Amino acid sequence: FCECSSLKEIFVPDSVHYIGTGAFYKCGKMVKARLSNSLTSIEMRTFKYCSSLNEVNLPDSLNSIEIEAFSDCYNLGNIVIPASVKVINSYAFSCCRFTEVNFQNQSHLSLIASRAFYNCCYLKKIKIPSSVTEIGDYAFDYCRSIERITFDQPSSLNIINNYAFYYCSNMNEISIPSSVTSIGPNCFSGCSNLRKVSLPRSLVSYARNYGIQNASVYPS
């Protein structure tokens, strides 16, 4: 159905277990997608450039949301990530304009990959599930409206990679969980309004390496 320019709505029956790469790529007039409750993955570029898409159900059977799955879906409404999802891959939601991302309770998510939420310029808040162990480089790059990034406790987060929160210029406070053992260079570069940062005690002395310039830094 790639580039089916008149397609407005799809209903994928529960008998469907797999939808291939780019299946609905650039279906620019599609506004609604009802997906099979048997899907385990939303494959690469499945809905990329579905610029009118504003409603989609993410089934509880999902394990992964793959590279660019919803990239450039400019009208996609606020979403709820099922607890079953373990990986949100690179650019999965890049350039989407939703204001919130929510995760179901008892989430199994372990990885938010590089640039997963790149340039989600209307995103205002997100709460990272306690199951997440790694946030990829540039994961929230240019999320310029984001005000709050919080972490469910007790957090399992170990690694925050390079430039993870690059140019989150509206964020003024963040508390990094004490479980974190590694933060990549320039993680907070461009966060011009950041005024208060809590870091694990062992990492406080490296604050400048993380791009923290004008904020007060406290041990978490």
N, C-alpha and C positions, 0 to 999 in steps of 0.2 A: 504493500500500500504506500510505498515511498512516493512522496510528492503528489498524492491524490488531493488536488487542490480544492475539491468540492466536498470532501468528507468532513462531516460535522460531529458525528458521534459514533462510538464503537461499543459493542457489547461482546466481550470475549467469554464464551461459556466455560464452565468449570472443568469440562473435559480436556481443555487445552492446558498442557503442562509446560510448554516452551514457546516463546515468541522470539524470533531471530533478530540479529543485529540490524538496526535501522529500519525495523518493520514499518514504522509510521513516521519516518524522518520527513520533516518539512511538510507535514499536513497542516498547512497554515490556518485553515478555517475550523479545525477540530476544536470543539469546546468541552467535550466530556468523554471520558474513557472509563468504562466499567471493566475491570480486569478479572481474569479467572482466579478463583480461590485455590487453584492448584499450582500457580506459578511459584517457583523457588528463586527466580532471578529476573530482574528487569535488565535486559542486555544493553550492550553499548549502543548509544545513540537511538534507542527505541523511539523516543519522543523528541529528539533534538529538533529545534526550530519549529515546534508546534506552538507557535506564538500566541494563538488564541485559547489554548487549553487552560481552563480554570478549575476543572474538577476531575479528580482521579482518585480511585480507591487503591490503597496499597494493601494487598491481602496479607493475612496473618501467616501465610505459608512462605513468605519471602525470606531468603537468607542474604541476598546481596542486591545492591543497586549499583549497576556497573558504570563504566566511564561514559560521561556525557549523556546519561540516560534521559535526563530532563533539562539538559543545557539549553539556555535561551528560550525557555518556556516563560515568556515575560508576564503572562497573566495568570500563572498558576497560583491558586489560593493557598492559604496557610495549610501546612501538611502535618500529618501524624505518622511517625515512623513506627511500624510494628515492632513488637518486642523480639520477634524472631530474626530481625535483620542483624547480621554480624559485621558487615562491611558496607560503608558508603564510599564508593570508589572515586577516583580523580574526576573533577569537573562534573560530578553527578548532577548537581543543582546550580551550576555556575550561571550567573546572570539572570537568575529568577528574581522576582520582585515581591515575594511574600514577606510578611512582617514578622512571622513567628514560625519556628519549627519546634514541634513537640514530640516527645518519645513516650511510647507506652510504658507503663510500669513493668518492672522486672526485665528491662531491656538486656539483650545479649550482645549489643553492639560492642565491638572491640577496636575497630579502626575507622577513623575519619581521615580519609586519604588526602593527598596533596590537592589543593585547590577545589576541594569538594563543594565549598560554598563561595567560591571566588566571585567577587563583584555582585553579591546579593545586596545591592545598595539600599534596600528598604528594610532589611532584616534588623529588628530592634532588640531582640533578646533570644537567648538559647540556653538551655540547661543541659550540660553534658552528662549522660548517664554514668553511673558509678562503674559500669562494666568496661568502659573505654580505657584501653591501655596506651594508645598512641594517637596523637594528632599530627597529621602530615604537614609538610612544608607548604606555606601559603594557604592553608586550609580555609581561613577566613579573610584572605587578602581582599582589601578594598570593600569590606563591609562597613561602609562609612557612617551608617545610621545606627549601628549596634551600640546599645547603651549598657547592656549587662550580659556577661558570660559567666554563668555559675556552674558549679559542679556538684552533682549528687554525691552524698557521703554515705558510707565510707568509699572514697574514690580508689580505683585501681590504676589510675593514670600514672604511667612511668615516663613517657617521652613526649615532649612538645618540640617539634622540629623547627627548622629555620623559617623565619618570617611568618609564623603561623597566624599572627594577628596583625600583620602588616597593614598600616593605614586604616585601622579601626579607629578613626579619628574622633568619634563621638564618645568613646568609652572613657570613663573617668576613674574607674576603680575595678580591680580584679584580685581575687584571692586564689592563688595556685595551690592545689592540694599538697599536703606534706608527703604524699606518696611519690611525687615527681622527683626523679633522679637526674634528668637531663633536659636542658632547655637549649635549643639551637640559637646561633647568633642572630641578632636583629629581630628576634621574635616580636618585639613591641615597637619596632621602628615605625615612625609615622603616626603613632598614637599621641597626637599633639595635645589632647585634653586629659591624658592620663595623669592623675594626681596621687593615687594611692595604690600600692602593689604589695601584696603579701606573698612572700616566697618561702619555700622550705629553707630552714636555717642554714643548711650546707651550701645553698646557692646564692645567698644574699650578697656575698662579696663580689659576685660576677654580674651584678645588675647592669652595669654599663655595657657589658658584652651583649646583653639582650635588647639593647636599644632603648633602655629606660633612661630618660634624660632629666625630666623635671619633676618626677613623681617621688613621693616619700616611699621608702621601702621598709617593710617590716617582716620579721620572721613569722611564718604561719605555724 
